[in-house]
Amino acid sequence: MTHFYEPAQGHGLAHDPFKAIIAPRPIGWISTISAGGVVNLAPYSFFNAFSSRPPIIGFSSEKLGDSLANARETGEFVFNLVTEDLAQAMNATSASVPPEIDEFELAGLERAPCRLVRAPRVAASPASLECRVLQVIDLTDLDGAPTGSHLVLGQVVGVHIDPVYIVEGRFDTAGARPLARCGYLADYAVVSELFKLRRPA
């Protein structure tokens, strides 16, 4: 017999298992810039790709943070791939700091310019995606009540890839060793090995 619960009634466990079940999750390391030129960099564990033609990605913010405000204000954001080597820097950018604090400087990260958007990218990241905002969706529950979460969807308009990670025409995912968010407060995983599984004909 399974352990069943209705989220509205509580899970009855020592810790909420929801994020541990929906795991691993790619980390949306999102860089933005305000209309006034203030740069922001923050990681989001509610992040993923939603379309390939055109390429669309999105991140969800459970608070009215700087990334959300900047993306709404400017219509742009950048995704930077987090790797094992960048784990400590990514974690440093998760600190709650005033809007005027530059998280690139806080984490000791070098900026690199983008081609089609104003926000900078993380120079050390193996891949970055320049995006223009398509929609900002204020999420509601089954009763239509606001949840306080906001989903930002953006179309990828530019892609930067470090040539080191292009092997025989493919992006070397395992070689880049991307970091993923797992269940609880401090749980992460590294993608270091792949296996192939062909779809049925």
C-alpha positions as a Markdown table, in Angstrom:
| # | Residue | x | y | z |
|---|---|---|---|---|
| 1 | Met | 0.0 | 0.0 | 0.0 |
| 2 | Thr | 1.3 | 3.4 | -0.9 |
| 3 | His | 1.6 | 6.4 | 1.4 |
| 4 | Phe | -1.1 | 8.6 | 0.0 |
| 5 | Tyr | -1.9 | 12.2 | 1.0 |
| 6 | Glu | -3.7 | 15.3 | -0.3 |
| 7 | Pro | -1.4 | 18.2 | -0.3 |
| 8 | Ala | -4.1 | 20.5 | 1.0 |
| 9 | Gln | -4.3 | 18.3 | 4.1 |
| 10 | Gly | -0.6 | 17.9 | 4.8 |
| 11 | His | 1.9 | 15.2 | 3.9 |
| 12 | Gly | 2.3 | 13.6 | 7.4 |
| 13 | Leu | 6.1 | 13.2 | 6.9 |
| 14 | Ala | 9.1 | 14.8 | 8.5 |
| 15 | His | 9.7 | 16.8 | 5.3 |
| 16 | Asp | 7.6 | 17.7 | 2.3 |
| 17 | Pro | 8.5 | 15.1 | -0.4 |
| 18 | Phe | 7.2 | 17.1 | -3.4 |
| 19 | Lys | 10.5 | 18.5 | -4.6 |
| 20 | Ala | 12.3 | 15.2 | -3.9 |
| 21 | Ile | 9.8 | 13.4 | -6.2 |
| 22 | Ile | 10.1 | 16.0 | -9.0 |
| 23 | Ala | 13.9 | 15.6 | -9.2 |
| 24 | Pro | 16.5 | 16.1 | -10.5 |
| 25 | Arg | 15.5 | 19.5 | -11.9 |
| 26 | Pro | 17.8 | 21.6 | -14.1 |
| 27 | Ile | 18.8 | 24.9 | -12.5 |
| 28 | Gly | 17.8 | 28.1 | -14.2 |
| 29 | Trp | 20.7 | 30.4 | -13.5 |
| 30 | Ile | 19.1 | 33.6 | -14.7 |
| 31 | Ser | 20.9 | 36.8 | -15.4 |
| 32 | Thr | 18.9 | 40.0 | -16.0 |
| 33 | Ile | 19.4 | 43.7 | -16.0 |
| 34 | Ser | 17.0 | 46.4 | -14.9 |
| 35 | Ala | 15.9 | 49.3 | -17.1 |
| 36 | Gly | 18.3 | 51.4 | -15.0 |
| 37 | Gly | 21.3 | 49.2 | -15.7 |
| 38 | Val | 21.5 | 47.2 | -12.4 |
| 39 | Val | 22.6 | 43.6 | -13.1 |
| 40 | Asn | 21.1 | 40.6 | -11.3 |
| 41 | Leu | 22.0 | 36.9 | -11.2 |
| 42 | Ala | 20.0 | 34.2 | -9.4 |
| 43 | Pro | 19.3 | 30.5 | -9.5 |
| 44 | Tyr | 15.8 | 29.0 | -9.9 |
| 45 | Ser | 15.1 | 25.3 | -9.3 |
| 46 | Phe | 11.7 | 25.6 | -11.0 |
| 47 | Phe | 13.0 | 25.8 | -14.5 |
| 48 | Asn | 12.8 | 23.8 | -17.7 |
| 49 | Ala | 12.4 | 23.8 | -21.5 |
| 50 | Phe | 8.9 | 23.8 | -22.9 |
| 51 | Ser | 9.3 | 23.8 | -26.7 |
| 52 | Ser | 12.0 | 23.1 | -29.3 |
| 53 | Arg | 10.5 | 24.9 | -32.3 |
| 54 | Pro | 10.9 | 27.7 | -31.4 |
| 55 | Pro | 13.0 | 27.0 | -28.4 |
| 56 | Ile | 11.1 | 28.2 | -25.3 |
| 57 | Ile | 12.3 | 28.0 | -21.7 |
| 58 | Gly | 10.8 | 29.2 | -18.5 |
| 59 | Phe | 11.5 | 29.8 | -14.8 |
| 60 | Ser | 9.1 | 30.2 | -12.0 |
| 61 | Ser | 9.6 | 32.6 | -9.1 |
| 62 | Glu | 7.8 | 32.1 | -5.8 |
| 63 | Lys | 8.4 | 35.6 | -4.8 |
| 64 | Leu | 8.6 | 39.1 | -6.4 |
| 65 | Gly | 12.3 | 39.0 | -6.8 |
| 66 | Asp | 14.7 | 41.0 | -9.0 |
| 67 | Ser | 14.9 | 38.5 | -11.8 |
| 68 | Leu | 11.1 | 38.5 | -12.2 |
| 69 | Ala | 10.9 | 42.3 | -12.0 |
| 70 | Asn | 13.7 | 42.8 | -14.5 |
| 71 | Ala | 12.3 | 40.3 | -17.0 |
| 72 | Arg | 8.9 | 42.0 | -16.8 |
| 73 | Glu | 10.4 | 45.5 | -17.1 |
| 74 | Thr | 12.9 | 44.8 | -19.9 |
| 75 | Gly | 11.4 | 41.8 | -21.7 |
| 76 | Glu | 14.7 | 39.9 | -21.6 |
| 77 | Phe | 16.7 | 37.4 | -19.6 |
| 78 | Val | 19.6 | 35.0 | -20.0 |
| 79 | Phe | 19.9 | 31.3 | -18.9 |
| 80 | Asn | 23.4 | 30.2 | -17.8 |
| 81 | Leu | 24.2 | 26.5 | -17.5 |
| 82 | Val | 25.3 | 25.6 | -13.9 |
| 83 | Thr | 28.1 | 23.0 | -13.7 |
| 84 | Glu | 29.8 | 21.2 | -10.9 |
| 85 | Asp | 32.7 | 23.7 | -11.1 |
| 86 | Leu | 30.3 | 26.6 | -10.7 |
| 87 | Ala | 28.3 | 25.1 | -7.8 |
| 88 | Gln | 29.8 | 27.4 | -5.1 |
| 89 | Ala | 29.3 | 30.5 | -7.2 |
| 90 | Met | 25.8 | 29.6 | -8.0 |
| 91 | Asn | 25.0 | 29.0 | -4.4 |
| 92 | Ala | 26.5 | 32.4 | -3.5 |
| 93 | Thr | 24.1 | 34.1 | -6.0 |
| 94 | Ser | 21.1 | 32.6 | -4.1 |
| 95 | Ala | 21.7 | 34.9 | -1.2 |
| 96 | Ser | 18.9 | 37.4 | -0.5 |
| 97 | Val | 20.6 | 40.8 | -1.0 |
| 98 | Pro | 19.4 | 44.3 | -1.9 |
| 99 | Pro | 18.7 | 45.0 | -5.6 |
| 100 | Glu | 21.7 | 47.2 | -5.9 |
| 101 | Ile | 24.1 | 44.4 | -5.1 |
| 102 | Asp | 25.7 | 42.8 | -8.2 |
| 103 | Glu | 25.7 | 39.0 | -7.7 |
| 104 | Phe | 28.4 | 38.6 | -10.4 |
| 105 | Glu | 30.8 | 40.5 | -8.1 |
| 106 | Leu | 29.4 | 38.8 | -5.0 |
| 107 | Ala | 30.2 | 35.4 | -6.4 |
| 108 | Gly | 33.5 | 36.4 | -8.1 |
| 109 | Leu | 32.1 | 35.8 | -11.5 |
| 110 | Glu | 33.3 | 37.3 | -14.8 |
| 111 | Arg | 30.6 | 38.8 | -17.0 |
| 112 | Ala | 30.5 | 38.3 | -20.8 |
| 113 | Pro | 28.4 | 40.4 | -23.2 |
| 114 | Cys | 25.4 | 39.0 | -25.0 |
| 115 | Arg | 24.7 | 39.7 | -28.7 |
| 116 | Leu | 20.9 | 40.3 | -28.7 |
| 117 | Val | 19.9 | 41.2 | -25.2 |
| 118 | Arg | 21.4 | 43.8 | -22.7 |
| 119 | Ala | 21.9 | 41.4 | -19.8 |
| 120 | Pro | 25.3 | 39.9 | -19.4 |
| 121 | Arg | 26.0 | 36.1 | -19.3 |
| 122 | Val | 28.3 | 34.1 | -17.0 |
| 123 | Ala | 31.6 | 33.9 | -18.9 |
| 124 | Ala | 32.6 | 30.6 | -17.2 |
| 125 | Ser | 29.3 | 28.8 | -18.1 |
| 126 | Pro | 29.6 | 26.2 | -20.9 |
| 127 | Ala | 26.4 | 27.4 | -22.5 |
| 128 | Ser | 24.1 | 30.5 | -22.2 |
| 129 | Leu | 20.8 | 31.2 | -23.8 |
| 130 | Glu | 19.7 | 34.7 | -24.6 |
| 131 | Cys | 15.9 | 35.0 | -24.3 |
| 132 | Arg | 13.1 | 37.5 | -25.0 |
| 133 | Val | 10.0 | 37.2 | -22.7 |
| 134 | Leu | 6.9 | 35.8 | -24.3 |
| 135 | Gln | 4.6 | 35.7 | -21.2 |
| 136 | Val | 4.6 | 36.2 | -17.5 |
| 137 | Ile | 1.9 | 34.1 | -16.0 |
| 138 | Asp | 0.7 | 34.8 | -12.4 |
| 139 | Leu | -0.1 | 31.2 | -11.3 |
| 140 | Thr | -3.4 | 30.5 | -9.5 |
| 141 | Asp | -4.8 | 27.5 | -7.7 |
| 142 | Leu | -7.9 | 25.4 | -8.4 |
| 143 | Asp | -10.0 | 28.1 | -6.8 |
| 144 | Gly | -8.5 | 30.8 | -8.9 |
| 145 | Ala | -6.7 | 32.3 | -5.9 |
| 146 | Pro | -3.2 | 33.7 | -6.5 |
| 147 | Thr | -0.4 | 31.4 | -5.4 |
| 148 | Gly | 2.3 | 34.1 | -5.3 |
| 149 | Ser | 4.3 | 32.2 | -7.9 |
| 150 | His | 5.0 | 33.7 | -11.4 |
| 151 | Leu | 6.0 | 31.7 | -14.5 |
| 152 | Val | 8.3 | 33.6 | -17.0 |
| 153 | Leu | 8.4 | 32.1 | -20.4 |
| 154 | Gly | 11.0 | 33.2 | -22.9 |
| 155 | Gln | 11.9 | 32.4 | -26.5 |
| 156 | Val | 15.6 | 31.7 | -27.1 |
| 157 | Val | 17.0 | 34.1 | -29.6 |
| 158 | Gly | 20.7 | 33.5 | -29.2 |
| 159 | Val | 22.9 | 30.6 | -28.0 |
| 160 | His | 26.5 | 30.7 | -26.7 |
| 161 | Ile | 28.4 | 27.4 | -26.4 |
| 162 | Asp | 32.0 | 27.0 | -25.3 |
| 163 | Pro | 33.6 | 25.1 | -28.2 |
| 164 | Val | 35.3 | 22.8 | -25.7 |
| 165 | Tyr | 32.0 | 21.2 | -25.1 |
| 166 | Ile | 31.1 | 20.5 | -28.8 |
| 167 | Val | 32.2 | 17.0 | -29.6 |
| 168 | Glu | 31.5 | 15.5 | -33.1 |
| 169 | Gly | 28.7 | 18.1 | -33.6 |
| 170 | Arg | 27.0 | 17.4 | -30.3 |
| 171 | Phe | 27.0 | 19.3 | -27.0 |
| 172 | Asp | 28.9 | 17.2 | -24.5 |
| 173 | Thr | 26.4 | 17.1 | -21.6 |
| 174 | Ala | 28.3 | 14.6 | -19.5 |
| 175 | Gly | 31.5 | 16.5 | -20.1 |
| 176 | Ala | 30.0 | 19.8 | -19.0 |
| 177 | Arg | 28.9 | 18.1 | -15.7 |
| 178 | Pro | 25.7 | 20.1 | -15.3 |
| 179 | Leu | 24.3 | 20.5 | -11.8 |
| 180 | Ala | 20.7 | 19.6 | -11.0 |
| 181 | Arg | 18.5 | 20.5 | -8.0 |
| 182 | Cys | 17.1 | 17.6 | -6.0 |
| 183 | Gly | 14.8 | 17.2 | -3.1 |
| 184 | Tyr | 15.5 | 19.0 | 0.1 |
| 185 | Leu | 17.3 | 22.1 | 1.3 |
| 186 | Ala | 20.9 | 21.3 | 0.2 |
| 187 | Asp | 20.5 | 18.4 | -2.2 |
| 188 | Tyr | 22.1 | 18.5 | -5.6 |
| 189 | Ala | 23.2 | 16.0 | -8.3 |
| 190 | Val | 25.8 | 16.1 | -11.1 |
| 191 | Val | 25.2 | 14.7 | -14.6 |
| 192 | Ser | 28.4 | 12.8 | -15.3 |
| 193 | Glu | 27.3 | 9.8 | -17.3 |
| 194 | Leu | 24.7 | 9.2 | -20.0 |
| 195 | Phe | 23.2 | 6.0 | -21.5 |
| 196 | Lys | 21.2 | 5.6 | -24.7 |
| 197 | Leu | 17.7 | 4.3 | -25.0 |
| 198 | Arg | 16.2 | 4.3 | -28.4 |
| 199 | Arg | 12.4 | 4.9 | -28.9 |
| 200 | Pro | 10.4 | 2.1 | -30.4 |
| 201 | Ala | 10.2 | 2.3 | -34.2 |
